[in-house]
Amino acid sequence: MNKIYKFSAWWMACLVLLSSLTFTACDTNDLDTNQYKGGISLNVFGPSPVLRGGELRFLGCGLDQVASVLIPGCDAITDIQLISAEEIRVIVPQTALPGYVTLMLRNGESIITKTQLTYSEPVSIESFSPESVRPGDVLTIKGEYLNLIHQVIFADNVVVSDEIAVEEEEKGRTTENAGFLKHTRNEIQVLVPYEARSGKICLSDGAELPNLLYAEVELQVTTPSVAQVEERIDVKPGEEMSVIGEDLDLVEEIQLSNGEPVEFTYSAENNTLTFKLPDNAVDGPVYAVPASGVKVQVAEIKLATPEDVKAQEAEIATGKELTLTGKNMDMIAAVLFPGVEKAVVPSSLSETEVKVVVPGEAQTGMIQLVLTSGETISGPELTITAPKYCQIADESVLENDFFIGENGEDMVITVVNGDELAEVQIGDEQVRYSVSGDQLTIQHGNVPQATGEYTLKLISEDGTAKEYTVSFAKVIWTGTHDFTTDWKGFESLKDLAIWQDVQSGTEITIYYKLNESTSDYQIKLCDGNWTDLTDQYHGSDLLKDATDTSFILSADDLSKLKSTGLVVNGCGITMTKVTLK
């Protein structure tokens, strides 16, 4: 396969700056500093010798003020490529003669080089064919002294070199030939890279500071095309689209207008691309992109949006399920309520109906509908009332474990409308409770004594049942043990009875306070013989504001604990509790 490179203009500039092998340096008399405000100077130019028809570069300061370049034997050159204020480039005419080069400035002044420009062998491009190619085709370049050329550079700096021969298969394309297919004084043949795009081709001698010779005519590289850009309106994610065109086998990627890629299939039989619109589809053009990166629009889409959206309940209490009806309701990804920062995902969704639970902090006002595309549109206005049933005020309290066992703690949860509460169930079993103000209390002796997750159900007088998930962990030790200054082991957990019924995969959690005077926080678990348990060490991963850390006990760990018990050691912390779940 052809050896293909991509060089940025920055890198080429770095090569120019870092070497003086083929550039002609100017002595101190060449420099014309501070000729006017900003300072203008020529530091170096080259390459010299240079190819007629090749590129000549000038490096210095304030070179954006150069109006023309005078080379002996030819008219003033005004077609100047401005790279930056520090670099300009021109193409050397075929009529150019050896001699001094003059830079004419916009203020009428000039800078003349103190060394003469010279020329190398007259490498030339006479023609190339075909002038229109597909990636993978053979391009033939004819001219003189082409044996001195080692690189063919396509537009956007896609380089084919004669250096190495390889055989590769990529995306179903196999290329057996590599480098130059033919390389003589008068002819070069190369395979057109799939990364190539239309533009002028360039020949290079491959030197660190190369001579570059550009063709006068642009090479046209085939890209995928469609007879007509398909326009689709009211489309939805999941809908299939087909694109018919020419050269679609060159397509590497289908892209939406936001740059997101879309999976597609290609049929060589009818030259068709087929793809489904993804869930995150957005309005706008759809592009087919070949290896060259040239985007070709193949379709224009306009997503369907909800229409005639109405709320079945204009007035609704928080915690209740709101029903919205309309057309294209399946385009709604979430609902944003006034006073609520986070959008709520629907509990059920269809083309004509959306159901969503009104969050507890919701306020009266107009709701917003967040669409699958990420766009937000206005929905109906609602009057939000306080709930008439009991519910938990802040569900984030349920993210933490509740504690059971001899050293367990009562469940204390802040609720709304506690006076409406008629029954509490945990795991479908009714439990005793008490309510004082907004505090619901369930004594630790009244909850299940097995660890794990359970359903907590609050049943109100009106029959409304609110369900939550709670998690229980067994406290096997509580107190205060100081690991602040040393690694003195804590051996109170060597009671073998603690571990006999513990199963593999059980989570052990160490609760602690950090010593604020140090950053050396460490916890390590060992068996009763002070042998380290598997992967049961936490050090640098203990965060400054953390209050607990957990380990998963393996079957091997438990085998040791059941025979010898547990030793906890560490430093920089004060241990306050140990639990199992």
Secondary structure as UniProt FT lines:
FT   STRAND          3..6
FT   HELIX           9..18
FT   STRAND          24..25
FT   HELIX           28..30
FT   TURN            33..34
FT   TURN            37..38
FT   STRAND          41..46
FT   TURN            52..53
FT   STRAND          54..61
FT   HELIX           63..65
FT   STRAND          66..70
FT   TURN            72..73
FT   STRAND          81..84
FT   TURN            85..86
FT   STRAND          87..91
FT   TURN            94..95
FT   STRAND          102..105
FT   TURN            106..107
FT   STRAND          110..112
FT   STRAND          124..129
FT   STRAND          132..133
FT   TURN            135..136
FT   STRAND          138..144
FT   HELIX           146..148
FT   STRAND          151..154
FT   TURN            155..157
FT   STRAND          158..161
FT   STRAND          168..170
FT   TURN            171..172
FT   STRAND          173..175
FT   STRAND          182..183
FT   STRAND          187..191
FT   TURN            194..195
FT   STRAND          202..204
FT   STRAND          212..214
FT   STRAND          219..221
FT   STRAND          225..226
FT   STRAND          230..235
FT   TURN            237..238
FT   STRAND          240..246
FT   HELIX           248..250
FT   STRAND          251..255
FT   TURN            257..258
FT   STRAND          261..262
FT   STRAND          264..267
FT   TURN            268..271
FT   STRAND          272..276
FT   TURN            279..280
FT   STRAND          284..290
FT   TURN            291..292
FT   STRAND          296..303
FT   STRAND          307..311
FT   STRAND          315..317
FT   TURN            318..319
FT   STRAND          321..327
FT   HELIX           329..331
FT   STRAND          332..336
FT   TURN            338..339
FT   STRAND          348..349
FT   STRAND          353..357
FT   TURN            360..361
FT   STRAND          365..371
FT   TURN            372..373
FT   STRAND          376..385
FT   STRAND          391..392
FT   HELIX           395..399
FT   STRAND          402..404
FT   TURN            406..407
FT   STRAND          411..416
FT   HELIX           418..420
FT   STRAND          421..426
FT   TURN            427..428
FT   STRAND          429..430
FT   STRAND          434..436
FT   TURN            437..438
FT   STRAND          439..442
FT   HELIX           444..446
FT   STRAND          452..460
FT   TURN            461..462
FT   STRAND          465..482
FT   STRAND          490..493
FT   HELIX           496..498
FT   TURN            499..501
FT   TURN            504..505
FT   STRAND          507..514
FT   TURN            516..517
FT   STRAND          522..527
FT   TURN            528..529
FT   STRAND          532..538
FT   TURN            540..541
FT   TURN            544..545
FT   STRAND          548..552
FT   HELIX           555..564
FT   STRAND          566..571
FT   STRAND          573..580
//
